[in-house]
Amino acid sequence: MGQKEKLILLDYLEFTKSNKGKTSGSRVMFTSEEHGSILLHKPHPQKELKAYQVRQLCDLLEQEGLI
């Protein structure tokens, strides 16, 4: 799964990307009125998510009952 697919999935689940500003580094906050917030890291320098990042995202979405 790449960064683009992650963004498409979260957009489909009605999460919006919240820009935390220049001091946030690679951290990106995604918020949903119904499901709260998810704080994730942008993969770098590559664009593909590492296995632990995919697991983390899946775990968070499972906790919210979204998958």
Phi and psi restraints in degrees (range 20) as a CNS / XPLOR table:
assign (resid 1 and name C) (resid 2 and name N)
       (resid 2 and name CA) (resid 2 and name C) 1.0 -103.0 20.0 2
assign (resid 2 and name N) (resid 2 and name CA)
       (resid 2 and name C) (resid 3 and name N) 1.0 174.3 20.0 2
assign (resid 2 and name C) (resid 3 and name N)
       (resid 3 and name CA) (resid 3 and name C) 1.0 -58.0 20.0 2
assign (resid 3 and name N) (resid 3 and name CA)
       (resid 3 and name C) (resid 4 and name N) 1.0 -40.8 20.0 2
assign (resid 3 and name C) (resid 4 and name N)
       (resid 4 and name CA) (resid 4 and name C) 1.0 -62.2 20.0 2
assign (resid 4 and name N) (resid 4 and name CA)
       (resid 4 and name C) (resid 5 and name N) 1.0 -44.4 20.0 2
assign (resid 4 and name C) (resid 5 and name N)
       (resid 5 and name CA) (resid 5 and name C) 1.0 -66.0 20.0 2
assign (resid 5 and name N) (resid 5 and name CA)
       (resid 5 and name C) (resid 6 and name N) 1.0 -37.2 20.0 2
assign (resid 5 and name C) (resid 6 and name N)
       (resid 6 and name CA) (resid 6 and name C) 1.0 -61.2 20.0 2
assign (resid 6 and name N) (resid 6 and name CA)
       (resid 6 and name C) (resid 7 and name N) 1.0 -44.8 20.0 2
assign (resid 6 and name C) (resid 7 and name N)
       (resid 7 and name CA) (resid 7 and name C) 1.0 -64.5 20.0 2
assign (resid 7 and name N) (resid 7 and name CA)
       (resid 7 and name C) (resid 8 and name N) 1.0 -40.0 20.0 2
assign (resid 7 and name C) (resid 8 and name N)
       (resid 8 and name CA) (resid 8 and name C) 1.0 -63.2 20.0 2
assign (resid 8 and name N) (resid 8 and name CA)
       (resid 8 and name C) (resid 9 and name N) 1.0 -45.0 20.0 2
assign (resid 8 and name C) (resid 9 and name N)
       (resid 9 and name CA) (resid 9 and name C) 1.0 -61.7 20.0 2
assign (resid 9 and name N) (resid 9 and name CA)
       (resid 9 and name C) (resid 10 and name N) 1.0 -49.1 20.0 2
assign (resid 9 and name C) (resid 10 and name N)
       (resid 10 and name CA) (resid 10 and name C) 1.0 -66.2 20.0 2
assign (resid 10 and name N) (resid 10 and name CA)
       (resid 10 and name C) (resid 11 and name N) 1.0 -35.1 20.0 2
assign (resid 10 and name C) (resid 11 and name N)
       (resid 11 and name CA) (resid 11 and name C) 1.0 -64.5 20.0 2
assign (resid 11 and name N) (resid 11 and name CA)
       (resid 11 and name C) (resid 12 and name N) 1.0 -42.6 20.0 2
assign (resid 11 and name C) (resid 12 and name N)
       (resid 12 and name CA) (resid 12 and name C) 1.0 -60.5 20.0 2
assign (resid 12 and name N) (resid 12 and name CA)
       (resid 12 and name C) (resid 13 and name N) 1.0 -36.6 20.0 2
assign (resid 12 and name C) (resid 13 and name N)
       (resid 13 and name CA) (resid 13 and name C) 1.0 -85.1 20.0 2
assign (resid 13 and name N) (resid 13 and name CA)
       (resid 13 and name C) (resid 14 and name N) 1.0 11.4 20.0 2
assign (resid 13 and name C) (resid 14 and name N)
       (resid 14 and name CA) (resid 14 and name C) 1.0 68.2 20.0 2
assign (resid 14 and name N) (resid 14 and name CA)
       (resid 14 and name C) (resid 15 and name N) 1.0 33.1 20.0 2
assign (resid 14 and name C) (resid 15 and name N)
       (resid 15 and name CA) (resid 15 and name C) 1.0 -94.5 20.0 2
assign (resid 15 and name N) (resid 15 and name CA)
       (resid 15 and name C) (resid 16 and name N) 1.0 141.9 20.0 2
assign (resid 15 and name C) (resid 16 and name N)
       (resid 16 and name CA) (resid 16 and name C) 1.0 -115.2 20.0 2
assign (resid 16 and name N) (resid 16 and name CA)
       (resid 16 and name C) (resid 17 and name N) 1.0 143.5 20.0 2
assign (resid 16 and name C) (resid 17 and name N)
       (resid 17 and name CA) (resid 17 and name C) 1.0 -75.4 20.0 2
assign (resid 17 and name N) (resid 17 and name CA)
       (resid 17 and name C) (resid 18 and name N) 1.0 128.5 20.0 2
assign (resid 17 and name C) (resid 18 and name N)
       (resid 18 and name CA) (resid 18 and name C) 1.0 -110.9 20.0 2
assign (resid 18 and name N) (resid 18 and name CA)
       (resid 18 and name C) (resid 19 and name N) 1.0 115.7 20.0 2
assign (resid 18 and name C) (resid 19 and name N)
       (resid 19 and name CA) (resid 19 and name C) 1.0 -73.6 20.0 2
assign (resid 19 and name N) (resid 19 and name CA)
       (resid 19 and name C) (resid 20 and name N) 1.0 118.7 20.0 2
assign (resid 19 and name C) (resid 20 and name N)
       (resid 20 and name CA) (resid 20 and name C) 1.0 -89.8 20.0 2
assign (resid 20 and name N) (resid 20 and name CA)
       (resid 20 and name C) (resid 21 and name N) 1.0 2.6 20.0 2
assign (resid 20 and name C) (resid 21 and name N)
       (resid 21 and name CA) (resid 21 and name C) 1.0 91.7 20.0 2
assign (resid 21 and name N) (resid 21 and name CA)
       (resid 21 and name C) (resid 22 and name N) 1.0 179.4 20.0 2
assign (resid 21 and name C) (resid 22 and name N)
       (resid 22 and name CA) (resid 22 and name C) 1.0 -66.4 20.0 2
assign (resid 22 and name N) (resid 22 and name CA)
       (resid 22 and name C) (resid 23 and name N) 1.0 -24.9 20.0 2
assign (resid 22 and name C) (resid 23 and name N)
       (resid 23 and name CA) (resid 23 and name C) 1.0 -80.4 20.0 2
assign (resid 23 and name N) (resid 23 and name CA)
       (resid 23 and name C) (resid 24 and name N) 1.0 -3.6 20.0 2
assign (resid 23 and name C) (resid 24 and name N)
       (resid 24 and name CA) (resid 24 and name C) 1.0 -81.6 20.0 2
assign (resid 24 and name N) (resid 24 and name CA)
       (resid 24 and name C) (resid 25 and name N) 1.0 -11.4 20.0 2
assign (resid 24 and name C) (resid 25 and name N)
       (resid 25 and name CA) (resid 25 and name C) 1.0 63.7 20.0 2
assign (resid 25 and name N) (resid 25 and name CA)
       (resid 25 and name C) (resid 26 and name N) 1.0 -128.6 20.0 2
assign (resid 25 and name C) (resid 26 and name N)
       (resid 26 and name CA) (resid 26 and name C) 1.0 -91.5 20.0 2
assign (resid 26 and name N) (resid 26 and name CA)
       (resid 26 and name C) (resid 27 and name N) 1.0 2.4 20.0 2
assign (resid 26 and name C) (resid 27 and name N)
       (resid 27 and name CA) (resid 27 and name C) 1.0 -77.8 20.0 2
assign (resid 27 and name N) (resid 27 and name CA)
       (resid 27 and name C) (resid 28 and name N) 1.0 138.1 20.0 2
assign (resid 27 and name C) (resid 28 and name N)
       (resid 28 and name CA) (resid 28 and name C) 1.0 -133.1 20.0 2
assign (resid 28 and name N) (resid 28 and name CA)
       (resid 28 and name C) (resid 29 and name N) 1.0 130.1 20.0 2
assign (resid 28 and name C) (resid 29 and name N)
       (resid 29 and name CA) (resid 29 and name C) 1.0 -98.2 20.0 2
assign (resid 29 and name N) (resid 29 and name CA)
       (resid 29 and name C) (resid 30 and name N) 1.0 133.4 20.0 2
assign (resid 29 and name C) (resid 30 and name N)
       (resid 30 and name CA) (resid 30 and name C) 1.0 -117.1 20.0 2
assign (resid 30 and name N) (resid 30 and name CA)
       (resid 30 and name C) (resid 31 and name N) 1.0 130.3 20.0 2
assign (resid 30 and name C) (resid 31 and name N)
       (resid 31 and name CA) (resid 31 and name C) 1.0 -122.3 20.0 2
assign (resid 31 and name N) (resid 31 and name CA)
       (resid 31 and name C) (resid 32 and name N) 1.0 150.5 20.0 2
assign (resid 31 and name C) (resid 32 and name N)
       (resid 32 and name CA) (resid 32 and name C) 1.0 -140.6 20.0 2
assign (resid 32 and name N) (resid 32 and name CA)
       (resid 32 and name C) (resid 33 and name N) 1.0 133.7 20.0 2
assign (resid 32 and name C) (resid 33 and name N)
       (resid 33 and name CA) (resid 33 and name C) 1.0 -60.0 20.0 2
assign (resid 33 and name N) (resid 33 and name CA)
       (resid 33 and name C) (resid 34 and name N) 1.0 -36.5 20.0 2
assign (resid 33 and name C) (resid 34 and name N)
       (resid 34 and name CA) (resid 34 and name C) 1.0 -85.5 20.0 2
assign (resid 34 and name N) (resid 34 and name CA)
       (resid 34 and name C) (resid 35 and name N) 1.0 -31.4 20.0 2
assign (resid 34 and name C) (resid 35 and name N)
       (resid 35 and name CA) (resid 35 and name C) 1.0 -118.7 20.0 2
assign (resid 35 and name N) (resid 35 and name CA)
       (resid 35 and name C) (resid 36 and name N) 1.0 7.0 20.0 2
assign (resid 35 and name C) (resid 36 and name N)
       (resid 36 and name CA) (resid 36 and name C) 1.0 81.8 20.0 2
assign (resid 36 and name N) (resid 36 and name CA)
       (resid 36 and name C) (resid 37 and name N) 1.0 -144.5 20.0 2
assign (resid 36 and name C) (resid 37 and name N)
       (resid 37 and name CA) (resid 37 and name C) 1.0 -122.7 20.0 2
assign (resid 37 and name N) (resid 37 and name CA)
       (resid 37 and name C) (resid 38 and name N) 1.0 152.1 20.0 2
assign (resid 37 and name C) (resid 38 and name N)
       (resid 38 and name CA) (resid 38 and name C) 1.0 -131.4 20.0 2
assign (resid 38 and name N) (resid 38 and name CA)
       (resid 38 and name C) (resid 39 and name N) 1.0 126.3 20.0 2
assign (resid 38 and name C) (resid 39 and name N)
       (resid 39 and name CA) (resid 39 and name C) 1.0 -104.8 20.0 2
assign (resid 39 and name N) (resid 39 and name CA)
       (resid 39 and name C) (resid 40 and name N) 1.0 119.1 20.0 2
assign (resid 39 and name C) (resid 40 and name N)
       (resid 40 and name CA) (resid 40 and name C) 1.0 -127.2 20.0 2
assign (resid 40 and name N) (resid 40 and name CA)
       (resid 40 and name C) (resid 41 and name N) 1.0 163.8 20.0 2
assign (resid 40 and name C) (resid 41 and name N)
       (resid 41 and name CA) (resid 41 and name C) 1.0 -106.0 20.0 2
assign (resid 41 and name N) (resid 41 and name CA)
       (resid 41 and name C) (resid 42 and name N) 1.0 138.8 20.0 2
assign (resid 41 and name C) (resid 42 and name N)
       (resid 42 and name CA) (resid 42 and name C) 1.0 -71.8 20.0 2
assign (resid 42 and name N) (resid 42 and name CA)
       (resid 42 and name C) (resid 43 and name N) 1.0 135.4 20.0 2
assign (resid 42 and name C) (resid 43 and name N)
       (resid 43 and name CA) (resid 43 and name C) 1.0 -70.7 20.0 2
assign (resid 43 and name N) (resid 43 and name CA)
       (resid 43 and name C) (resid 44 and name N) 1.0 137.4 20.0 2
assign (resid 43 and name C) (resid 44 and name N)
       (resid 44 and name CA) (resid 44 and name C) 1.0 -155.2 20.0 2
assign (resid 44 and name N) (resid 44 and name CA)
       (resid 44 and name C) (resid 45 and name N) 1.0 146.1 20.0 2
assign (resid 44 and name C) (resid 45 and name N)
       (resid 45 and name CA) (resid 45 and name C) 1.0 -81.1 20.0 2
assign (resid 45 and name N) (resid 45 and name CA)
       (resid 45 and name C) (resid 46 and name N) 1.0 -16.1 20.0 2
assign (resid 45 and name C) (resid 46 and name N)
       (resid 46 and name CA) (resid 46 and name C) 1.0 -75.5 20.0 2
assign (resid 46 and name N) (resid 46 and name CA)
       (resid 46 and name C) (resid 47 and name N) 1.0 167.2 20.0 2
assign (resid 46 and name C) (resid 47 and name N)
       (resid 47 and name CA) (resid 47 and name C) 1.0 -101.4 20.0 2
assign (resid 47 and name N) (resid 47 and name CA)
       (resid 47 and name C) (resid 48 and name N) 1.0 -7.5 20.0 2
assign (resid 47 and name C) (resid 48 and name N)
       (resid 48 and name CA) (resid 48 and name C) 1.0 -86.9 20.0 2
assign (resid 48 and name N) (resid 48 and name CA)
       (resid 48 and name C) (resid 49 and name N) 1.0 139.9 20.0 2
assign (resid 48 and name C) (resid 49 and name N)
       (resid 49 and name CA) (resid 49 and name C) 1.0 -73.3 20.0 2
assign (resid 49 and name N) (resid 49 and name CA)
       (resid 49 and name C) (resid 50 and name N) 1.0 144.8 20.0 2
assign (resid 49 and name C) (resid 50 and name N)
       (resid 50 and name CA) (resid 50 and name C) 1.0 -79.3 20.0 2
assign (resid 50 and name N) (resid 50 and name CA)
       (resid 50 and name C) (resid 51 and name N) 1.0 161.4 20.0 2
assign (resid 50 and name C) (resid 51 and name N)
       (resid 51 and name CA) (resid 51 and name C) 1.0 -55.9 20.0 2
assign (resid 51 and name N) (resid 51 and name CA)
       (resid 51 and name C) (resid 52 and name N) 1.0 -41.6 20.0 2
assign (resid 51 and name C) (resid 52 and name N)
       (resid 52 and name CA) (resid 52 and name C) 1.0 -66.1 20.0 2
assign (resid 52 and name N) (resid 52 and name CA)
       (resid 52 and name C) (resid 53 and name N) 1.0 -30.6 20.0 2
assign (resid 52 and name C) (resid 53 and name N)
       (resid 53 and name CA) (resid 53 and name C) 1.0 -70.8 20.0 2
assign (resid 53 and name N) (resid 53 and name CA)
       (resid 53 and name C) (resid 54 and name N) 1.0 -38.5 20.0 2
assign (resid 53 and name C) (resid 54 and name N)
       (resid 54 and name CA) (resid 54 and name C) 1.0 -65.6 20.0 2
assign (resid 54 and name N) (resid 54 and name CA)
       (resid 54 and name C) (resid 55 and name N) 1.0 -44.0 20.0 2
assign (resid 54 and name C) (resid 55 and name N)
       (resid 55 and name CA) (resid 55 and name C) 1.0 -60.9 20.0 2
assign (resid 55 and name N) (resid 55 and name CA)
       (resid 55 and name C) (resid 56 and name N) 1.0 -43.1 20.0 2
assign (resid 55 and name C) (resid 56 and name N)
       (resid 56 and name CA) (resid 56 and name C) 1.0 -60.7 20.0 2
assign (resid 56 and name N) (resid 56 and name CA)
       (resid 56 and name C) (resid 57 and name N) 1.0 -45.5 20.0 2
assign (resid 56 and name C) (resid 57 and name N)
       (resid 57 and name CA) (resid 57 and name C) 1.0 -63.2 20.0 2
assign (resid 57 and name N) (resid 57 and name CA)
       (resid 57 and name C) (resid 58 and name N) 1.0 -45.0 20.0 2
assign (resid 57 and name C) (resid 58 and name N)
       (resid 58 and name CA) (resid 58 and name C) 1.0 -61.6 20.0 2
assign (resid 58 and name N) (resid 58 and name CA)
       (resid 58 and name C) (resid 59 and name N) 1.0 -43.5 20.0 2
assign (resid 58 and name C) (resid 59 and name N)
       (resid 59 and name CA) (resid 59 and name C) 1.0 -60.1 20.0 2
assign (resid 59 and name N) (resid 59 and name CA)
       (resid 59 and name C) (resid 60 and name N) 1.0 -45.0 20.0 2
assign (resid 59 and name C) (resid 60 and name N)
       (resid 60 and name CA) (resid 60 and name C) 1.0 -63.7 20.0 2
assign (resid 60 and name N) (resid 60 and name CA)
       (resid 60 and name C) (resid 61 and name N) 1.0 -42.0 20.0 2
assign (resid 60 and name C) (resid 61 and name N)
       (resid 61 and name CA) (resid 61 and name C) 1.0 -69.6 20.0 2
assign (resid 61 and name N) (resid 61 and name CA)
       (resid 61 and name C) (resid 62 and name N) 1.0 -34.7 20.0 2
assign (resid 61 and name C) (resid 62 and name N)
       (resid 62 and name CA) (resid 62 and name C) 1.0 -65.7 20.0 2
assign (resid 62 and name N) (resid 62 and name CA)
       (resid 62 and name C) (resid 63 and name N) 1.0 -41.8 20.0 2
assign (resid 62 and name C) (resid 63 and name N)
       (resid 63 and name CA) (resid 63 and name C) 1.0 -59.2 20.0 2
assign (resid 63 and name N) (resid 63 and name CA)
       (resid 63 and name C) (resid 64 and name N) 1.0 -33.1 20.0 2
assign (resid 63 and name C) (resid 64 and name N)
       (resid 64 and name CA) (resid 64 and name C) 1.0 -87.2 20.0 2
assign (resid 64 and name N) (resid 64 and name CA)
       (resid 64 and name C) (resid 65 and name N) 1.0 -1.6 20.0 2
assign (resid 64 and name C) (resid 65 and name N)
       (resid 65 and name CA) (resid 65 and name C) 1.0 73.6 20.0 2
assign (resid 65 and name N) (resid 65 and name CA)
       (resid 65 and name C) (resid 66 and name N) 1.0 23.4 20.0 2
assign (resid 65 and name C) (resid 66 and name N)
       (resid 66 and name CA) (resid 66 and name C) 1.0 -91.4 20.0 2
assign (resid 66 and name N) (resid 66 and name CA)
       (resid 66 and name C) (resid 67 and name N) 1.0 -19.6 20.0 2
